[in-house]
């Protein structure tokens, strides 16, 4: 889905004379398999063997945190869905991140949970990595300020396929809500289905930025009514988004997802910066251009701070009748 989003945006740009007065965008693809070592290897290959102009990556926080050391001071690197704050906090001058950090997401999401959901307590199931551990830590602090007690957390590993034991433990705590932190779509769908299979009757909350059409399809009715937050509101009236969605529909059979919009936004920003600077490899000027002003994109207006962290809208979304829709507050 991420690559498809990039391909659709590249096609739109190439149909409109490409970049730098007629140069066509070409995607060189690597699979990091969600593994830090594979991410490092792919980045080295891209720079040293394939001589690419720019790197887009960082779908997983664990990969982003290691891969950025390969790109440091060598090449413009735009990270996409990684949420760990250290991606940019300990980044470098040529590094940018499009997604909100886990802290930014949890700040927004926790306000809704506190103000709108009427919960007294909550339990978590989170992936056992840097992102998952930080997620629980953030929410313990944020929810405590509004009097919502965190009853417990169960970690799972990225290879796990059965979550029944962990979910049964959480159900026994009798929480008002279970918060599911799941980046992998197939794993997430299994968790949502197994929550229903345990007979849990409370509220289920999906972690920020992970709601997508494939997850809705695989989860079935178990995801109905579940909330999340995202940079992507599928029912947005943004004309740039509409054009990309139309192009995406012409090229692919599945529905576009949040992860695809981030890939598309990365391509959109790279093309814009190259045209403004007049170069594909003057990295100092490209980085300055990205930081230097606001950019209109398919996800709306975006700016970058001094450490390359994007600032853009975060939307509350909910699954209703099998579709992801924005919630009008």
Secondary structure, DSSP 8 states (H G I E B T S, - for coil): -HHHHHHHHHHHHHHTT-BTTTB---------TT-HHHHHHHHHHHHHTS--SEEEE-SSHHHHHHHHHHHTTTSEEEE-S---THHHHT--TTEEE-S--HHHHHHHHHHHHHHHS--SEEEEEEESSHHHHHHHHHHHHHHHTTT-EEEEEEEE-TT----HHHHHHHHHTT-SEEEEE--SHHHHHHHHHHHHHTT--SEEEE-TT---HHHHHHHGGGGTT-EEEES--TT---HHHHHHHHHHHHH-SS---HHHHHHHHHHHHHHHHHHHHT-SS-HHHHHHHHHHS-EEETTEEEEE-TTSBEE---EEEEEETTEEEE---
